[in-house]
Amino acid sequence: MTDDSPSADGEDADTGDLTHTTDDGDVQMVDVGDKPDSERRAVAAGEIRLQETTVEAIHENEIGKGDVLATARIGAIQAVKHTWETIPMCHQIPITNVDTEFSIAENRVELAVAVETTGKTGCEMEALEGVTTGLNVVWDMVKAVEKDESGQYPETGIENVRVLEKEKHRG
């Protein structure tokens, strides 16, 4: 059963209830200590727009830096595990599973990251961090072939990063 009710950690909270600030306006981490543990899952996705020749080179494993998607998968998983270190006020949560799925289209690589945890707070930020870092790794791996003659990236872009779903199941 999915529980979409407002919670103490700011998930689905009323916009008038700023849970990351004190009454004096100071930023604070939300206390989730009294919340019960729940099984949680979030899926985020995004894409990187590339030249068709670059996508073909990725597909054929012809990028000089190595296996683009394998490296991006490692980057995505590492980002999920370290989200609490890069997003202020984000709790360190026990990650129980990370799934990454790449899809190659004619002029883009799409990435979906599913994160699972059992804890007191959700894992949407972890899924989003996995997607953005995974796509940044793709960019880094292919930038030599994506650059134009003046060293710019006119056809390259990370787009459409979003949360596709989130679930919470009481234990």
Backbone hydrogen bonds in HBPLUS format (Angstrom, degrees):
<---DONOR---> <-ACCEPTOR-->    atom                        ^
c    i                          cat <-CA-CA->   ^        H-A-AA   ^      H-
h    n   atom  resd res      DA  || num        DHA   H-A  angle D-A-AA Bond
n    s   type  num  typ     dist DA aas  dist angle  dist       angle   num
A0007-SER N   A0011-GLU O   3.32 MM   4  5.62 144.6  2.46 153.4 159.3     1
A0010-GLY N   A0007-SER O   3.22 MM   3  5.80 159.9  2.26 120.0 120.9     2
A0013-ALA N   A0010-GLY O   3.25 MM   3  4.97 164.3  2.28 115.8 111.8     3
A0017-ASP N   A0014-ASP O   2.88 MM   3  5.35 163.7  1.91 120.1 125.7     4
A0021-THR N   A0018-LEU O   3.42 MM   3  5.91 157.2  2.48 116.1 116.1     5
A0028-GLN N   A0020-HIS O   2.87 MM   8  5.12 156.1  1.93 127.5 129.6     6
A0022-THR N   A0026-ASP O   2.75 MM   4  5.20 147.4  1.86 143.2 154.4     7
A0025-GLY N   A0022-THR O   2.92 MM   3  5.10 162.2  1.95 109.9 115.5     8
A0035-LYS N   A0032-VAL O   3.05 MM   3  5.45 157.9  2.10 115.1 122.2     9
A0038-SER N   A0119-GLY O   2.75 MM  81  5.38 150.6  1.83 139.1 144.2    10
A0119-GLY N   A0038-SER O   2.97 MM  81  5.38 151.6  2.05 151.0 146.4    11
A0039-GLU N   A0169-HIS O   2.93 MM 130  5.12 148.5  2.03 163.3 155.2    12
A0169-HIS N   A0039-GLU O   2.79 MM 130  5.12 165.0  1.81 158.6 163.0    13
A0040-ARG N   A0117-THR O   2.83 MM  77  5.31 169.7  1.84 160.8 159.9    14
A0117-THR N   A0040-ARG O   2.99 MM  77  5.31 156.4  2.05 145.7 148.6    15
A0041-ARG N   A0167-GLU O   3.13 MM 126  5.12 156.9  2.19 132.9 135.0    16
A0167-GLU N   A0041-ARG O   2.74 MM 126  5.12 152.1  1.81 157.0 160.9    17
A0042-ALA N   A0115-VAL O   2.99 MM  73  5.43 153.2  2.06 149.7 157.8    18
A0115-VAL N   A0042-ALA O   2.83 MM  73  5.43 162.8  1.86 161.0 166.8    19
A0043-VAL N   A0165-GLU O   2.90 MM 122  5.28 159.9  1.94 148.3 149.3    20
A0164-LEU N   A0043-VAL O   2.69 MM 121  5.44 149.2  1.78 142.6 153.2    21
A0165-GLU N   A0043-VAL O   3.28 MM 122  5.28 158.4  2.33 139.3 140.7    22
A0044-ALA N   A0113-VAL O   2.96 MM  69  5.43 159.2  2.01 149.5 153.6    23
A0113-VAL N   A0044-ALA O   2.83 MM  69  5.43 161.1  1.87 155.7 161.9    24
A0045-ALA N   A0162-ARG O   2.90 MM 117  5.64 155.5  1.96 159.7 167.9    25
A0162-ARG N   A0045-ALA O   2.90 MM 117  5.64 153.9  1.96 159.7 167.5    26
A0046-GLY N   A0111-LEU O   3.00 MM  65  5.60 142.5  2.14 151.3 162.5    27
A0111-LEU N   A0046-GLY O   2.90 MM  65  5.60 167.1  1.92 158.0 159.7    28
A0047-GLU N   A0159-GLU O   3.04 MM 112  5.43 154.0  2.11 157.9 160.2    29
A0159-GLU N   A0047-GLU O   2.79 MM 112  5.43 164.6  1.81 157.1 162.4    30
A0048-ILE N   A0109-VAL O   2.91 MM  61  5.43 155.5  1.97 149.8 157.5    31
A0109-VAL N   A0048-ILE O   3.02 MM  61  5.43 151.4  2.11 144.1 152.2    32
A0049-ARG N   A0157-GLY O   2.70 MM 108  5.07 167.0  1.71 154.6 154.3    33
A0157-GLY N   A0049-ARG O   3.17 MM 108  5.07 144.6  2.30 130.2 134.6    34
A0050-LEU N   A0107-ASN O   2.88 MM  57  5.27 167.2  1.89 131.4 135.8    35
A0054-THR N   A0051-GLN O   2.99 MM   3  5.22 125.6  2.29 102.1 116.2    36
A0055-VAL N   A0051-GLN O   3.08 MM   4  6.49 159.3  2.13 155.9 161.4    37
A0056-GLU N   A0052-GLU O   2.99 MM   4  6.23 159.1  2.04 148.7 154.3    38
A0057-ALA N   A0053-THR O   3.02 MM   4  6.21 151.9  2.10 138.1 145.7    39
A0058-ILE N   A0054-THR O   2.91 MM   4  6.23 151.8  1.99 151.4 159.1    40
A0059-HIS N   A0055-VAL O   2.93 MM   4  6.17 166.6  1.95 152.1 155.7    41
A0060-GLU N   A0056-GLU O   2.90 MM   4  6.10 149.6  1.99 147.4 155.6    42
A0062-GLU N   A0057-ALA O   2.76 MM   5  4.84 175.5  1.77 150.7 152.3    43
A0061-ASN N   A0058-ILE O   3.03 MM   3  4.95 158.9  2.08 104.7 110.7    44
A0066-GLY N   A0063-ILE O   3.01 MM   3  5.76 160.5  2.05 124.5 130.4    45
A0071-THR N   A0067-ASP O   3.10 MM   4  6.20 161.5  2.13 150.2 155.5    46
A0072-ALA N   A0068-VAL O   2.88 MM   4  6.06 158.3  1.93 150.2 157.1    47
A0073-ARG N   A0069-LEU O   2.88 MM   4  5.96 148.4  1.98 141.4 149.6    48
A0074-ILE N   A0070-ALA O   3.18 MM   4  6.47 158.3  2.23 144.8 149.3    49
A0075-GLY N   A0071-THR O   3.01 MM   4  6.31 160.8  2.05 149.0 154.5    50
A0076-ALA N   A0072-ALA O   2.85 MM   4  6.05 155.3  1.91 148.2 154.7    51
A0077-ILE N   A0073-ARG O   3.03 MM   4  6.27 165.3  2.05 152.9 156.1    52
A0078-GLN N   A0074-ILE O   2.91 MM   4  6.11 164.8  1.94 153.9 158.5    53
A0079-ALA N   A0075-GLY O   2.93 MM   4  6.08 155.3  1.99 145.7 152.5    54
A0080-VAL N   A0076-ALA O   3.02 MM   4  6.31 157.0  2.07 149.2 154.9    55
A0081-LYS N   A0077-ILE O   3.11 MM   4  6.39 162.6  2.14 152.1 155.8    56
A0082-HIS N   A0078-GLN O   3.09 MM   4  6.29 129.3  2.36 140.6 153.9    57
A0082-HIS N   A0079-ALA O   3.13 MM   3  5.12 136.2  2.34  96.6 108.8    58
A0083-THR N   A0080-VAL O   3.48 MM   3  5.46 173.9  2.49 107.8 108.3    59
A0085-GLU N   A0082-HIS O   2.93 MM   3  5.46 150.4  2.02 115.7 124.8    60
A0086-THR N   A0083-THR O   2.94 MM   3  5.39 152.8  2.01 115.3 123.5    61
A0087-ILE N   A0083-THR O   3.09 MM   4  6.17 150.4  2.18 169.6 178.1    62
A0090-CYS N   A0087-ILE O   3.16 MM   3  5.63 152.9  2.23 139.9 138.4    63
A0096-THR N   A0116-GLU O   2.82 MM  20  5.48 158.8  1.87 137.9 142.9    64
A0116-GLU N   A0097-ASN O   2.91 MM  19  5.03 154.2  1.97 152.1 149.8    65
A0099-ASP N   A0114-ALA O   2.87 MM  15  5.06 160.6  1.91 146.1 152.4    66
A0114-ALA N   A0099-ASP O   2.84 MM  15  5.06 163.9  1.87 150.5 156.0    67
A0101-GLU N   A0112-ALA O   2.88 MM  11  5.20 152.4  1.95 152.8 158.3    68
A0112-ALA N   A0101-GLU O   2.94 MM  11  5.20 152.3  2.02 141.6 150.7    69
A0103-SER N   A0110-GLU O   2.89 MM   7  5.00 154.1  1.95 138.2 143.0    70
A0110-GLU N   A0103-SER O   2.76 MM   7  5.00 173.1  1.77 157.9 159.8    71
A0105-ALA N   A0108-ARG O   2.88 MM   3  5.21 171.3  1.89 159.4 160.3    72
A0127-ALA N   A0123-CYS O   3.16 MM   4  6.45 155.9  2.22 145.8 151.7    73
A0128-LEU N   A0124-GLU O   2.95 MM   4  6.25 161.3  1.99 154.5 159.6    74
A0129-GLU N   A0125-MET O   2.85 MM   4  6.03 159.4  1.90 148.4 154.3    75
A0130-GLY N   A0126-GLU O   2.96 MM   4  6.15 153.0  2.03 144.9 152.3    76
A0131-VAL N   A0127-ALA O   3.05 MM   4  6.36 156.6  2.11 147.7 153.3    77
A0132-THR N   A0128-LEU O   2.96 MM   4  6.22 177.6  1.96 160.4 160.1    78
A0133-THR N   A0129-GLU O   2.97 MM   4  5.94 163.4  2.00 147.1 152.4    79
A0134-GLY N   A0130-GLY O   2.90 MM   4  5.84 157.4  1.95 141.4 148.9    80
A0135-LEU N   A0131-VAL O   2.94 MM   4  6.12 163.3  1.97 155.6 159.6    81
A0136-ASN N   A0132-THR O   2.91 MM   4  6.08 148.1  2.02 139.5 149.1    82
A0137-VAL N   A0133-THR O   2.86 MM   4  6.13 149.8  1.95 151.5 159.2    83
A0138-VAL N   A0134-GLY O   3.10 MM   4  6.48 152.4  2.18 142.7 149.8    84
A0139-TRP N   A0135-LEU O   3.03 MM   4  6.35 164.5  2.06 149.3 152.5    85
A0140-ASP N   A0136-ASN O   2.89 MM   4  6.17 162.9  1.92 149.5 154.1    86
A0141-MET N   A0137-VAL O   2.88 MM   4  6.09 156.3  1.94 152.2 158.3    87
A0142-VAL N   A0138-VAL O   3.05 MM   4  6.28 142.1  2.20 151.1 161.4    88
A0142-VAL N   A0139-TRP O   3.17 MM   3  5.32 128.9  2.44  98.9 111.9    89
A0143-LYS N   A0139-TRP O   2.91 MM   4  5.64 116.7  2.32 152.0 165.1    90
A0145-VAL N   A0142-VAL O   3.00 MM   3  5.66 133.2  2.23 118.6 129.6    91
A0146-GLU N   A0142-VAL O   3.04 MM   4  6.15 134.0  2.26 149.5 161.6    92
A0147-LYS N   A0143-LYS O   3.17 MM   4  6.03 144.0  2.30 146.9 149.9    93
A0148-ASP N   A0152-GLN O   2.82 MM   4  5.43 151.3  1.90 145.7 155.4    94
A0151-GLY N   A0148-ASP O   2.93 MM   3  5.24 164.0  1.96 118.8 120.9    95
